[in-house]
Amino acid sequence: MLNAAAAALFAIGYAWRAGDHVALDKTRWGQLALSAIAVAFLLAATWLGGKLTYYHGIRVTGQAGHQDGASCRR
């Protein structure tokens, strides 16, 4: 969900910058803030993914021996 939101924010930022990148010499503060928020979403998604993997032990596994595709360390 966070990755999809970040991708959407980056797409919005790209569309916003696409029309005026030649006319302006510098990036507007709103565009910079939008990119910063999208990067924050990506950092949060990375942190949550690492927490799932290393703290909770949830990983993608092969098909052999696992019915639901995930394992949990107990």
WOWO-V693560 format. One record per residue. N is the residue number from 0. RES is the residue in one small letter. SS is DSSP state (H for helix, E for strand, C for the rest). PHI is phi as a letter, one per 20 degrees, with the letter a starting at -180 (none if undefined). PSI is psi in degrees with one decimal (none if undefined). Layout:
[[N/RES/SS/PHI/PSI] [N/RES/SS/PHI/PSI]]
//
This chain:
[[0/m/C/none/-44.3] [1/l/H/f/-38.4] [2/n/H/f/-40.2] [3/a/H/f/-40.2] [4/a/H/f/-41.1] [5/a/H/f/-42.7] [6/a/H/f/-40.7] [7/a/H/f/-41.3] [8/l/H/f/-39.9] [9/f/H/f/-38.2] [10/a/H/f/-41.2] [11/i/H/f/-43.2] [12/g/H/f/-39.5] [13/y/H/f/-45.8] [14/a/H/f/-36.8] [15/w/H/f/-40.1] [16/r/H/e/-21.5] [17/a/H/f/-34.1] [18/g/C/e/-27.3] [19/d/C/c/18.3] [20/h/C/f/-23.7] [21/v/C/e/-36.4] [22/a/C/f/-31.1] [23/l/C/d/146.6] [24/d/C/e/-16.0] [25/k/C/c/163.2] [26/t/C/e/137.4] [27/r/C/f/154.2] [28/w/H/f/-36.5] [29/g/H/f/-39.5] [30/q/H/f/-39.5] [31/l/H/f/-40.4] [32/a/H/f/-40.2] [33/l/H/f/-42.3] [34/s/H/f/-38.5] [35/a/H/f/-39.6] [36/i/H/f/-41.6] [37/a/H/f/-40.5] [38/v/H/f/-38.8] [39/a/H/f/-39.2] [40/f/H/f/-41.9] [41/l/H/f/-39.8] [42/l/H/f/-40.7] [43/a/H/f/-41.2] [44/a/H/f/-39.1] [45/t/H/f/-43.8] [46/w/H/f/-44.9] [47/l/H/f/-38.8] [48/g/H/f/-40.4] [49/g/H/f/-37.6] [50/k/H/f/-42.1] [51/l/H/f/-41.0] [52/t/H/f/-50.9] [53/y/H/e/-33.6] [54/y/H/e/-47.8] [55/h/C/e/-14.5] [56/g/C/m/23.6] [57/i/C/e/121.8] [58/r/E/c/161.0] [59/v/E/e/130.5] [60/t/C/c/169.3] [61/g/C/f/175.8] [62/q/C/f/-28.2] [63/a/C/f/121.6] [64/g/C/n/-1.9] [65/h/C/c/125.3] [66/q/C/e/-39.6] [67/d/C/e/-3.7] [68/g/C/n/0.5] [69/a/E/c/150.4] [70/s/E/c/154.6] [71/c/C/c/129.0] [72/r/C/f/131.0] [73/r/C/d/none]]
//
